[in-house]
Amino acid sequence: MRADSGLRLTSPANPLLKEIRKAARRGRATADGLWLAESPHLLEEAADCNAAIEAIVLADRAAPPVLALAERSGAPLRLVSDAIFDELSTTEHSQGVLALVRPKTWQIRDLAMAQGPLLALDQVADPGNVGAIARSAEAFGAAGLLLTKGCAWPDNPKTLRASAGALFRLPVAAGLTAETVLAACAEAGRPLLAAAAHGGTPLHEAALAGAAIVIGSEAHGVSAALAGKAQPIHIPTRRVESLNAAVAAAIILYEAAR
């Protein structure tokens, strides 16, 4: 890496590095609200959608194409040793690049009023599932993603990686109560559908247009507060008790987009 590519940080006690370490340990954004986007792919996705990249931390081992990508982004570069970078990393096999991205903010009312199906996740705690569902939601034209309390947060680095960058673009509102979700859907005139393992309307017969679709956790399903106000729908299957939340969401979103 060229020595003049950016500002070199040599002390682990540097305030920026300390804040990144704290955020990485929490699995959340920094105290200033910056997301940790650790991979060349996430950096490229952030740059391509003109996300606000406030800084990029690069390890000495970062390959020349990664350095070139970082330089093209126009964001300030911070260079560190491999040892210091490894203390910041949230992955097992890091490629030596971590971007600090300020996400867009969305209002739940705007999501509920937008075109396309609205997806609500209810206490889906696994970051991999939430990220994969966000990716499917963007792919199939969802209006946005609502996350109740108990869901993995969109700023969790694992959630962001699983979304493959979709969370830089997809409108998301997180940390919501069931009451907030119900009120937003009612104001927007969206019928509420809840995915169930069994019973209710088969997916291919359900009226999905303009609906808000609730996916619950694999362990407990949709909470009573939401299920009690929703029409149950199910995906017909053979010889399995239930589908993974991310798989179920992708199937439902595909059907809604047809």
C-alpha positions, 0 to 999 in steps of 0.5 A, a space after each residue: 500500500 502506498 504510504 501517501 494513500 491516506 492518514 496512517 493511524 498507529 495507536 490502538 488508542 486512537 479515538 476513531 479506532 476505539 469507537 469502531 472496536 466498541 461498535 464491533 463488540 456490540 454488533 451495532 453502529 458506532 455511537 455516532 450512528 455509522 454502520 460498519 461495512 466490512 468487505 470490498 463488496 459492501 464498499 462497492 455497494 455503498 459507493 454505487 448507491 451514493 451512500 454517505 461514506 464518512 471514512 474507510 479503514 484499510 489494513 496494510 494487507 489490503 490488495 491493490 484492487 481494494 485500495 483502488 476501490 477505496 480511493 475511487 470512493 472519494 472518502 477519507 482513508 485511514 491506514 492501519 497495520 494488519 494487527 490493529 485492523 484485526 482488532 476491529 474486524 467482525 469477520 474471520 477472513 477479512 480482506 482488510 477494508 472497513 467502511 464507515 457508512 451513515 445510513 439513510 433514515 426512514 419514517 415508518 409512515 413513508 414505508 407504509 404509504 409506499 408502493 409494493 408489498 410491505 414486509 414486517 419481521 416479528 422478533 426474527 433475531 438471527 442477523 443472517 435471516 434478517 439480512 437475507 430477507 432484506 435482500 429478497 425484499 429489495 429484489 422483489 420490489 417491497 415497499 420496505 421492511 419493518 422490524 419489531 423489537 427483538 429482531 436483529 438490528 439492520 446496523 449489525 455488521 452480520 445483518 448488513 453482510 447478509 443483505 449484500 448491501 441491500 440495506 443501503 437502499 431498502 427503506 427500513 424502520 427498526 425497534 418497533 412495537 406491534 402497536 406501531 406496526 398496526 397503526 401504520 398499516 391501518 393508516 395506510 389502508 394495508 390489510 395485514 397477513 401473517 405467515 403461519 406454518 399451517 392453516 389459513 389461506 394457501 399462499 397462491 389464493 391469498 390477496 397479496 396486493 397492497 398487503 403488509 405481510 408479517 413473518 415471525 421467528 422460527 421458534 415462536 411464529 408471529 406474536 399474538 399481538 400481530 397474529 390476532 389482527 392478521 389473516 393467516 396465510 401458509 405456504 403449502 409444503 410436504 413433510 416439513 414442519 415449517 420453512 426457514 424465515 428467510 426462505 418463507 419470506 422469499 417465496 411470499 415476496 416472489 408470489 406477491 411480485 408475480 
